[in-house]
Amino acid sequence: MKNASTPVTTSQMFRFVFGQVLNKKWLLALNVFALAIISLLEFVIPQYEQFIIDHVIPRHDIGLLTEVVAGLLGTAVILGILSFVSTYYMGVLSQGAITNLRTDLYRYILRLDTHFFESSKTGDLMVRLTSDIGNLQSLISANMLSMVGSVVTFIFVWIYIFIINWQMAVAVTLTFPLMFLIYRVFRNRLHSAFRAARASQAQMSNQMQNTLTQIDLIKSYTNEGLEEDRFSKYANTNKQDMINATKNQALFSPLIDLVNYLGVAIILALGAYFVIQGQLTVGQLVAYLTYVAMLQGPIRAFTQILNQLQQSLVSYGRVMDIMALTPDITSKPNAVTFPTIKDGVDLQHVSFTYQDDDGHPSAKVPAVHDVSFTIPFGKTTALVGHSGSGKTTITKLIDRLYDLDSGNITFDGQAITDLQIADLRKNIAIVSQDVYLLDGSIEENIRYGREDASTEDIWQAATMADIADFIHGLPDGLKTQIGERGVKLSGGQKQRLSIARALLKNAQIVILDEATASLDNESEKAIQHALENLMQSRTSLVIAHRLSTIHNADQIVVMDDGRLVERGTHESLLKQNGAYAKLYNAQFN
């Protein structure tokens, strides 16, 4: 899976966004109908102006004037009502489409491989899900859709002014290529400027996300000033990028206005000449000026939304960068369900090397190399070794967060790649030293192990995890809010909560990844009973830093530099006086 910039075009962007709109065809049809009537009424209004000037005023007919003005006001009222209908229902259509796009992107991101999240910035992903998707919303706005009606109006009005006076029509038409020339010159400038601004905004978001989630570390090392300087650097970069974009936009709009004024000046000069020559009435000239403004309106509106189009195109490209990715780790079409474990888990000549963002090995030495051992059914297998020896990597391979480079992992003889991924992970419960908790209630965090669990099931899991008494002592019980990342709980309480969650999951295989490494001795002893309840009658793999916790393991596997170097019981390995004995003596002597 490779994350590279995806080439995009404006037509692709509109097809992508309006693909969501087509799900509500009746709303789109209603908007198109309203816009068609609006265009017709806008075409009629100048006719009222011409009629009043050329026919009503010369006749001095107040009654006729009243009728024409009433008709004009009635047309304006209808125009206003239709504009409301178009704007409101286009908003409904827009919000629905954007919500679907954001939900689809969120769903797509969640299904990407673990490697993607390790190589991506959280703040950048948040910008793509919020600001970038938000920028696409402008494409489904009433103003944007009205551009379609404006194009139709432009064509009919252009034909009409040719019929009235072809000389003036040709003269004003000559100004249009100047507008498009200016547009072409500034299009790439604006696109590049807004892409740079979006990238620097993502850097700011990453910095904010990093500091807000690591505030304790920052304060303990009194590095507030350092982080302020970093944020200031990113903020100033974003400021310069936005100033550059604004500068191009500021140059672009006045140039377009200058061309529009040139067109008006041409019409006034030629129109006045034709009025003097008797070839044109004053009313026709006034109406002609209005029609020219109607011609210039779509062009002016188009140029005014150019910067938004460029921002949307940049955002669309960033969204497509994600949507272009395909997960490498997927279930086969004929994948089978997870078996009922009777024999155990077998690792056969397993090798694996982590990859960089381009899919190349990120290290010359594999993280795991030619490792073979069995995790027997209903038994506890301990995995020990120095930091970086490949222990945690093996647990990720068993959970299929990564695919093997070579070798195989089987569950009762069933190859891991032949199993449905979701079913595989439902049957594996992992408790690690890094406890991940939701910003919600205690009940929500335990129930995360099984969404359909009853309250009775939750209390049973809490009791087995030795945390039920603590919960009963809280004023709100299971409804107690634990705060972001469980800040209101102690380390031991967090760990018990994660054990309760794993117990509720009731998986066949349990993996403990240094589950007590960050706890003090007293807390560790208190949690051991909960861990024993979790591992009871289950196939267990325990990664242990403190070797005193695995004396009673049925099997101990010793890793060193990604290789299996020893295997046996605690007593047999001590007698061998090898790698395990050295680790053990280093801790206790």
NORTAMO-V560567 format. One record per backbone hydrogen bond with DSSP energy under -1.0 kcal/mol. NH is the residue of the N-H (numbers start at 0). CO is the residue of the C=O. If there is no record, write none. Layout:
NH&CO ; NH&CO
//
This chain:
12&8 ; 13&9 ; 14&10 ; 15&11 ; 16&12 ; 17&13 ; 19&16 ; 21&17 ; 22&19 ; 23&20 ; 27&23 ; 28&24 ; 29&25 ; 30&26 ; 31&27 ; 32&28 ; 33&29 ; 34&30 ; 35&31 ; 36&32 ; 37&33 ; 38&34 ; 39&35 ; 40&36 ; 41&37 ; 42&38 ; 43&39 ; 44&40 ; 46&43 ; 47&43 ; 48&44 ; 49&45 ; 50&46 ; 51&47 ; 52&48 ; 53&49 ; 54&50 ; 55&50 ; 56&51 ; 58&54 ; 59&55 ; 60&55 ; 64&60 ; 65&61 ; 66&62 ; 67&63 ; 68&64 ; 69&65 ; 70&66 ; 71&67 ; 72&68 ; 73&69 ; 74&70 ; 75&71 ; 76&72 ; 77&73 ; 78&74 ; 79&75 ; 80&76 ; 81&77 ; 82&78 ; 83&79 ; 84&80 ; 85&81 ; 86&82 ; 87&83 ; 88&84 ; 89&85 ; 90&86 ; 91&87 ; 92&88 ; 93&89 ; 94&90 ; 95&91 ; 96&92 ; 97&93 ; 98&94 ; 99&95 ; 100&96 ; 101&97 ; 102&98 ; 103&99 ; 104&100 ; 105&101 ; 106&102 ; 107&103 ; 108&104 ; 109&105 ; 111&108 ; 116&112 ; 117&113 ; 118&114 ; 124&120 ; 125&121 ; 126&122 ; 127&123 ; 128&124 ; 129&125 ; 131&126 ; 133&129 ; 134&130 ; 135&131 ; 138&135 ; 139&136 ; 140&137 ; 144&140 ; 145&141 ; 147&144 ; 149&145 ; 150&146 ; 151&147 ; 152&148 ; 153&149 ; 154&150 ; 155&151 ; 156&152 ; 157&153 ; 158&154 ; 159&155 ; 160&156 ; 161&157 ; 162&158 ; 163&159 ; 164&160 ; 168&164 ; 169&165 ; 170&166 ; 171&167 ; 172&168 ; 173&169 ; 174&171 ; 175&172 ; 178&174 ; 179&175 ; 180&176 ; 181&177 ; 182&178 ; 183&179 ; 184&180 ; 185&181 ; 186&182 ; 189&185 ; 190&186 ; 191&187 ; 192&188 ; 193&189 ; 194&190 ; 195&191 ; 196&192 ; 197&193 ; 198&194 ; 199&195 ; 200&196 ; 201&197 ; 202&198 ; 203&199 ; 204&200 ; 205&201 ; 206&202 ; 207&203 ; 208&204 ; 209&205 ; 210&206 ; 211&207 ; 212&208 ; 217&213 ; 218&214 ; 219&215 ; 220&216 ; 221&218 ; 222&217 ; 226&222 ; 227&223 ; 228&224 ; 229&225 ; 230&226 ; 231&227 ; 232&228 ; 233&229 ; 234&230 ; 235&231 ; 236&232 ; 237&233 ; 238&234 ; 239&235 ; 240&236 ; 241&237 ; 242&238 ; 243&239 ; 244&240 ; 245&241 ; 246&242 ; 247&243 ; 248&244 ; 249&245 ; 250&246 ; 251&247 ; 252&248 ; 254&250 ; 255&251 ; 256&252 ; 257&253 ; 258&254 ; 259&255 ; 260&256 ; 261&257 ; 262&258 ; 263&259 ; 264&260 ; 265&261 ; 266&262 ; 267&263 ; 268&264 ; 269&265 ; 270&266 ; 271&267 ; 272&268 ; 273&269 ; 274&270 ; 275&271 ; 276&272 ; 277&274 ; 278&273 ; 279&273 ; 284&280 ; 285&281 ; 286&282 ; 287&283 ; 288&284 ; 289&285 ; 290&286 ; 291&287 ; 292&288 ; 293&289 ; 294&290 ; 295&291 ; 296&292 ; 299&295 ; 300&296 ; 301&297 ; 302&298 ; 303&299 ; 304&300 ; 308&304 ; 309&305 ; 310&306 ; 311&307 ; 312&308 ; 313&309 ; 314&310 ; 315&311 ; 316&312 ; 317&313 ; 318&314 ; 319&315 ; 320&316 ; 322&318 ; 323&319 ; 324&321 ; 334&331 ; 335&417 ; 344&374 ; 345&409 ; 346&372 ; 347&407 ; 349&370 ; 350&405 ; 351&367 ; 355&359 ; 358&355 ; 361&353 ; 366&351 ; 367&351 ; 368&561 ; 370&349 ; 372&346 ; 374&344 ; 376&342 ; 378&375 ; 380&539 ; 381&554 ; 382&541 ; 383&556 ; 388&385 ; 393&389 ; 394&390 ; 395&391 ; 396&392 ; 397&393 ; 398&394 ; 400&395 ; 404&350 ; 405&350 ; 407&347 ; 409&345 ; 410&413 ; 411&343 ; 413&410 ; 415&408 ; 417&414 ; 418&415 ; 419&335 ; 423&419 ; 424&420 ; 425&421 ; 427&424 ; 428&508 ; 430&510 ; 432&512 ; 434&432 ; 439&437 ; 441&479 ; 442&477 ; 444&440 ; 445&441 ; 446&442 ; 448&445 ; 449&446 ; 452&449 ; 457&453 ; 458&454 ; 459&455 ; 460&456 ; 461&457 ; 462&458 ; 463&459 ; 464&460 ; 465&462 ; 466&461 ; 467&461 ; 470&466 ; 471&467 ; 472&468 ; 473&470 ; 478&475 ; 479&476 ; 481&439 ; 485&482 ; 487&481 ; 488&485 ; 493&489 ; 494&490 ; 495&491 ; 496&492 ; 497&493 ; 498&494 ; 499&495 ; 500&496 ; 501&497 ; 502&498 ; 503&499 ; 504&500 ; 505&501 ; 508&426 ; 509&538 ; 510&428 ; 511&540 ; 512&430 ; 513&511 ; 513&542 ; 516&513 ; 518&515 ; 523&519 ; 524&520 ; 525&521 ; 526&522 ; 527&523 ; 530&526 ; 531&527 ; 532&528 ; 533&529 ; 534&530 ; 535&531 ; 537&534 ; 538&507 ; 539&378 ; 540&509 ; 541&380 ; 542&511 ; 543&382 ; 548&545 ; 549&546 ; 552&549 ; 553&379 ; 554&379 ; 555&567 ; 556&381 ; 557&565 ; 558&383 ; 559&562 ; 561&388 ; 562&559 ; 564&557 ; 565&557 ; 567&555 ; 572&568 ; 573&569 ; 574&570 ; 575&571 ; 581&577 ; 582&578 ; 583&579 ; 584&580 ; 585&581 ; 586&582 ; 587&583 ; 588&584
//
